[in-house]
Amino acid sequence: MEQTTVLEVRIGMAMPFGHKNEPSAIIKNAVKGKVWLSKFGLVGDEQADKVKHGGLDKALHQYCSDHYKHWQRVVPLAENLAPGAFGENIVADIHDEANVCLGDCFRIGGAVVQVSQPRQPCWKLNVRINKSDFAKLVQSSGLTGWYYRILEAGWISSGDSISLIQRPNPDWTIQNVHRAVYLETAKFDHLKELGTIKELSASWKKLILARLENRSIESWSSRFRD
């Protein structure tokens, strides 16, 4: 897999957001110099809702900067469609959902990280972009980005290389994980296989177990609605 480079490291503070002024840290600013990446994420980066965001399995979010050209074509009148709009911590190109796999371990600067799940888009993207159905568009596209857990804490900064050091699940690209959970929802055998992968986040294992037990799909409406 081709090595790529951190273009920006971004952190944000929780602040009132949306028409209900719910706290959110989706607005993240690029920082200069080295930032300490602990097992809970970047120092100085906040998560307003720690039930749905952050934690050991979702300590760091990366989004492919190349995707912004796609979104600028699809929604040309949307606002803020530039790197950082998705609330990502790591801005980088080349690596995307088609060539990054669940469980991949990367060295970023002085840290080692592991891919744990795709990002689940929510209503905050609608507000950020000023388009009411944008989160649905992102979920349908599969261009969601992904989360990392931190295996080795360390200093990271823009200009650091992102180098693959281990790939335990080459068949389970982020694209394929997303397809199993959101597009081919009736393929329960495929979903069952995904649920057995040890590197998958605990929250997605719980989601998959509930689907397999109930043979039904959970509602996504509250996640998409402000």
Residue pairs with C-beta under 8 A, 6 or more apart in sequence:
1 95
1 99
1 164
1 167
2 94
3 161
3 162
3 163
3 164
4 92
4 93
4 94
4 95
4 161
4 162
5 92
5 159
5 160
5 161
5 162
6 90
6 91
6 92
6 108
6 109
6 156
6 157
6 158
6 159
6 160
6 161
6 162
7 65
7 83
7 91
7 92
7 93
7 158
8 30
8 83
8 84
8 90
8 91
8 158
9 30
9 31
9 35
9 42
9 89
9 90
9 91
9 156
9 157
9 158
10 28
10 29
10 30
10 31
10 45
10 84
10 88
10 89
10 90
10 91
11 28
11 29
11 31
11 35
11 42
11 43
11 44
11 45
11 46
11 89
12 25
12 26
12 27
12 28
12 29
12 45
12 46
12 87
13 25
13 44
13 46
14 23
14 24
14 25
14 46
14 47
14 48
15 23
15 24
15 25
15 27
16 22
16 23
17 23
17 24
17 26
17 27
17 48
17 124
17 127
18 24
18 123
18 124
18 127
18 226
19 127
19 226
20 226
22 48
23 48
23 49
24 48
24 49
24 124
25 45
25 46
25 47
25 48
25 53
25 87
26 86
26 87
26 124
26 125
26 128
27 87
27 128
28 45
28 84
28 87
28 88
28 89
29 84
30 84
30 91
30 158
31 44
32 158
33 157
34 109
34 155
34 156
34 157
35 42
35 43
35 44
35 155
35 156
35 157
36 42
36 43
36 153
36 154
36 155
37 43
37 59
37 60
37 108
37 109
37 111
37 113
37 150
37 153
37 154
37 155
37 156
38 59
38 150
38 153
39 56
39 59
39 149
39 150
39 153
40 54
40 55
40 56
40 59
40 150
41 47
41 54
41 59
41 60
41 89
41 150
42 60
42 89
42 156
45 89
47 53
47 54
52 122
56 149
56 150
57 116
57 117
57 147
57 149
57 201
57 202
57 203
58 116
58 117
58 147
58 149
58 201
59 113
59 147
59 148
59 149
59 150
60 89
60 90
60 113
60 147
60 148
60 150
61 86
61 87
61 88
61 89
61 90
61 119
61 145
61 146
61 147
61 148
62 88
62 89
62 90
62 92
62 95
62 145
62 146
62 148
63 83
63 86
63 88
63 90
63 91
63 119
63 145
64 92
64 93
64 94
64 95
64 96
64 97
64 143
64 145
65 83
65 91
65 92
65 93
66 93
66 94
66 96
67 96
67 143
68 81
68 82
68 83
68 85
70 141
70 143
71 78
71 81
71 143
72 78
72 81
74 137
75 81
75 129
75 131
75 134
75 137
78 129
78 130
78 131
78 134
79 128
79 129
79 130
80 128
80 129
80 130
81 129
83 91
84 91
85 128
85 129
86 119
86 125
86 128
86 145
87 124
87 128
88 145
90 108
90 162
92 162
95 162
96 143
97 118
97 142
97 143
97 144
97 145
97 146
97 173
97 174
97 175
97 178
98 173
98 174
98 175
99 173
100 115
100 146
100 173
100 174
101 115
101 167
101 169
101 170
101 171
101 172
101 173
101 174
102 115
102 116
102 117
102 169
102 172
102 173
102 174
102 177
102 197
102 199
102 200
103 114
103 115
103 166
103 167
103 168
103 169
103 172
103 197
103 198
103 199
103 200
104 114
104 115
104 164
104 166
104 167
104 168
104 169
105 112
105 113
105 114
105 115
105 151
105 164
105 165
105 166
105 167
106 112
106 113
106 114
106 115
106 148
106 162
106 163
106 164
106 165
107 161
107 162
107 163
107 165
108 156
108 160
108 161
108 162
109 154
109 155
109 156
109 157
109 160
109 161
110 152
110 154
110 155
110 156
111 150
111 152
111 153
111 154
111 155
111 156
112 150
112 151
112 152
112 154
112 165
113 148
113 149
113 150
113 151
114 148
114 149
114 150
114 151
114 199
115 146
115 147
115 148
115 174
115 199
116 146
116 147
116 148
116 149
116 199
116 200
116 201
117 146
117 147
117 177
117 200
117 201
117 203
117 204
118 142
118 144
118 145
118 146
118 147
118 174
118 177
118 178
118 181
119 144
119 145
119 146
119 147
120 139
120 144
120 223
121 134
121 135
121 136
121 138
121 139
121 144
121 223
121 224
122 135
122 223
122 224
123 135
123 223
123 224
123 225
123 226
124 135
125 134
125 135
125 138
126 132
126 133
126 134
126 135
126 224
126 226
127 226
131 137
133 224
135 223
135 224
136 224
138 144
139 182
139 220
140 182
142 174
142 175
142 178
142 179
142 182
142 183
144 174
144 178
146 174
147 201
149 201
168 199
169 197
169 199
172 194
172 197
177 194
177 200
180 187
180 190
180 191
180 194
181 191
181 194
181 204
181 207
181 208
184 190
185 191
185 211
185 217
188 211
188 212
188 215
191 208
191 211
191 212
192 208
192 212
194 200
194 208
195 205
195 208
195 209
195 212
207 218
210 218
211 217
211 218
